[in-house]
């Protein structure tokens, strides 16, 4: 059963009052909206409610034959806090917190440990996923992805393929920018793609996003080897990588939202949005415009990020956009209007106006989101 077409059955109050079975499609509901019977926002909400009900019925029926369905997305509860805290400690132990004493085992010893850890993690992830414990399964599978750069570093050192001049300590992978790490990063991305295809667990995208962030710095360092260190070039490369990562996140978002499979409709784009927005916004904010027009355009762009976050249902853009606007207002108060007696009062009125706008937005959120959604592809509209 799909969202494109399903049977909507009216309730049956009694045995003598048999209700007819009416076949409805999404186009029928939207036609009712165009005819003015209901609003477009109500049409979308109504169809989503019907579709979710049909999916739950289908999921219960399928569970009787194939076992429990995939669990819903994680919630911020005590159990999940324990899951993620323990998982991040384990991930950090094999990456950020790796000690020199541990590395004294040499590449061969580290490779054996990495492969054993990865094998054990994937076996436990299989067990958890079969039990519909999606969060711990995702954490264990993510730990296996995190071990890929360590295993690749060991293999390169054992085969004598590690480039000259590179660090002899794997712990430097997380602390030093070096173009030589790119072989590990490409290998990690390829391995992560294969394991994501195999397990389809959203948290596994986190090391992919972190690897893209690392790669943005290492690529820039490789391109400017002969020119020396140039933070402006690093900043600009980070901006390009941030835009690319956000574009990738939107592509993934569209595919997942339009997918007919419940397993594929999980939020695989979350971590890509987070790190893409960080790379793009930080690089943009570090650009020092020499004129007021440039700074004003920066503020307008951040307002656009706020609206984009509302239009596609991604708060990360709204948060960074709001920070950018607040930074611009701070610049105005301390530089442009530092001697103005009226500016604090004007800023107070502006702040109260934003609060009033928030009240109006909350009261009309459905209609506003529906209006904004018209400007984005259907696959990026909020669920």
WOVENNOR-V711402 format. One line per field, one symbol per residue. ss: DSSP state (H for helix, E for strand, L for the rest). phi: phi as a letter, one per 30 degrees, with the letter a starting at -180 (. if undefined). psi: psi as a letter, one per 20 degrees, with the letter a starting at -180 (. if undefined). Layout:
ss->???
phi->???
psi->???
This chain:
ss->LELLEEEEELLLLELLELLLEEEEEHHHHHHHHHLLLLLHHHHHHHHHHHHHHHHHHHHHHHHHHHLLLLLLLLLLLHHHHHHHHHHHHHHHHLLLLLLHHHHLLHHHHHHHHHHHHHHHHHHHHHHHHHLLLHHHHHHHHHHHHHHHHHHHHHHHHHLLLLLLLLLLLHHHHHLLLLHHHHHHHHHHHHHHHHHHHHHLLHHHHHHHHHHHHHHHHHHHHHHLLLLLLLHHHHHHHHHHHHHHHHHHHHHHHHHHHLLLLLHHHLLLLHHHHHHHHHHHHHHHHLLLLLLHHHHHHHHHHHHHHHHHHHHHLLHHHHHHHHHHHHHHHHHHHHHHLLLLLLHHHHHHHHHHHHHHHHHHHHHLHHHHHHHHHLLLLHHHLLL
phi->.bddaadccddcdaddcdddccdccddddddddddidbdeddddddddddddddddddddddddcbjddeddddcdcdddddeddddddddddcbdcdcddddddiedddddddddedddddddddddddcicdddddddddeddddddddddddddddicdedjddcbdedecbcdaddddddddddddddddddddchbedddedddddddedddddddddcedcidbdddeddddddddddddddddddeddddcddcdddddddcedddedddddddddddddcdcbddddddddddddddddddddcicdedddddddddddddddddccdcdccdddedddddddddddddddddddbedddddddddcbeedcded
psi->prihprpopqqohrhimpqqpppqrhhgghhhghijgrqhghggggggggghghhgghhghhhhhjaqrpqrqqqmrgghggghggghggghhjehjprhhhiiirhgghgggghgggggghghgggghhjkngghghgghghhghighgghggghhhjkjpqqirqjphhihihppphhihhhgghggghhgghghghlphhihghgghhhgghhghgghhhkgiiapohhggghhhgghggghhggghgggggghiqiphhijrniighggghghggggggghipnpjrhgghghgghhhhhhghghhhjkohhhgghghggghhghhgghiggkhjphighghhghgghhhgghhggghhkgghghhghhiiqqhiiqq.
